[in-house]
């Protein structure tokens, strides 16, 4: 099982804390140093990100969008996406269904 409620390093300059999940929805807080990146990846889960602080460049299926404090962005399931912090930033990410890969749940 993942370290729910504890800070962990994700990528260089990026740390995250996964909150206790519900049955079908989960959240995590992600902190970025200036210039830090969440590398391009994809997953089948729908994601919504809320910028709590700073500004970030989001790349979703080849399109770039700048997200600033107080704004949200939705990432469809299976869309290739990544992010780069333009300044120190904090995101609140939500996912549905549960990201079992992040929760450390192994499926048969």
C-alpha positions as CSV (number, residue, x, y, z in Angstrom):
1,X,0.0,0.0,0.0
2,X,1.2,3.5,-0.8
3,X,2.1,6.0,2.0
4,X,-1.3,7.6,2.2
5,X,-1.1,11.0,3.8
6,X,2.7,11.2,3.7
7,X,4.8,13.3,1.4
8,X,6.9,11.4,-1.2
9,X,9.1,12.4,-4.0
10,X,7.6,11.9,-7.5
11,X,10.1,13.4,-10.0
12,X,13.0,15.9,-9.5
13,X,11.6,19.0,-7.8
14,X,8.1,17.4,-7.4
15,X,6.6,16.0,-4.2
16,X,3.1,14.6,-3.6
17,X,0.8,13.6,-0.8
18,X,-2.0,11.1,-1.6
19,X,-5.1,11.7,0.5
20,X,-7.2,8.7,1.8
21,X,-9.4,7.7,-1.2
22,X,-13.1,7.2,-1.5
23,X,-14.6,4.2,-3.3
24,X,-14.3,5.8,-6.8
25,X,-12.6,9.1,-6.4
26,X,-9.2,10.2,-5.0
27,X,-7.1,13.3,-4.6
28,X,-3.5,14.2,-4.1
29,X,-1.6,17.5,-3.5
30,X,1.4,18.1,-5.7
31,X,4.2,20.7,-5.0
32,X,6.5,21.8,-7.8
33,X,9.7,23.8,-7.6
34,X,10.2,26.3,-10.4
35,X,11.1,24.5,-13.7
36,X,10.1,21.0,-12.3
37,X,8.2,18.7,-14.6
38,X,5.6,16.0,-14.3
39,X,6.8,13.9,-17.2
40,X,4.5,13.0,-20.2
41,X,2.4,10.0,-19.4
42,X,-1.1,8.6,-19.8
43,X,-3.6,6.6,-17.8
44,X,-7.2,5.6,-18.3
45,X,-8.5,7.7,-15.4
46,X,-10.2,11.1,-15.9
47,X,-8.2,13.8,-14.0
48,X,-9.1,17.3,-12.9
49,X,-6.3,19.6,-11.5
50,X,-6.9,22.8,-9.5
51,X,-4.0,25.2,-9.3
52,X,-3.7,26.3,-5.6
53,X,-0.6,28.4,-6.2
54,X,1.7,29.6,-9.0
55,X,1.4,28.9,-12.7
56,X,2.1,25.8,-14.8
57,X,2.3,24.8,-18.5
58,X,0.1,21.7,-19.1
59,X,0.6,19.6,-22.2
60,X,-2.5,17.5,-23.2
61,X,-2.4,15.5,-26.4
62,X,0.1,18.0,-27.9
63,X,-1.8,21.2,-26.9
64,X,-0.3,23.6,-24.3
65,X,-2.4,25.5,-21.8
66,X,-1.2,27.7,-19.0
67,X,-2.9,27.2,-15.7
68,X,-2.8,29.9,-13.0
69,X,-3.8,30.1,-9.3
70,X,-7.5,29.5,-8.9
71,X,-8.0,27.8,-12.3
72,X,-8.8,24.2,-13.2
73,X,-8.1,21.9,-16.1
74,X,-9.7,18.5,-17.0
75,X,-7.6,15.8,-18.6
76,X,-9.6,13.0,-20.3
77,X,-8.7,9.4,-19.7
78,X,-6.0,8.0,-22.0
79,X,-4.8,11.5,-23.0
80,X,-1.0,12.0,-23.0
81,X,-0.2,14.8,-20.6
82,X,2.6,16.4,-18.6
83,X,3.2,19.7,-16.8
84,X,6.0,22.1,-16.2
85,X,6.1,24.7,-13.3
86,X,6.7,28.2,-14.5
87,X,7.2,29.2,-10.9
88,X,6.8,27.4,-7.5
89,X,3.4,25.9,-7.8
90,X,0.9,23.6,-6.0
91,X,-1.8,21.5,-7.6
92,X,-4.7,19.5,-6.2
93,X,-5.3,16.6,-8.5
94,X,-8.4,14.5,-8.5
95,X,-8.9,11.1,-10.3
96,X,-11.8,8.8,-11.1
97,X,-11.8,5.9,-10.9
98,X,-9.1,5.2,-8.3
99,X,-5.5,5.3,-9.5
100,X,-4.7,1.9,-8.1
101,X,-1.1,2.3,-9.4
102,X,-0.6,5.3,-7.1
103,X,-2.3,3.6,-4.2
104,X,0.0,0.5,-4.5
105,X,-3.0,-1.8,-5.2
106,X,-1.9,-4.7,-7.3
107,X,-4.6,-6.2,-9.5
108,X,-4.6,-9.8,-10.7
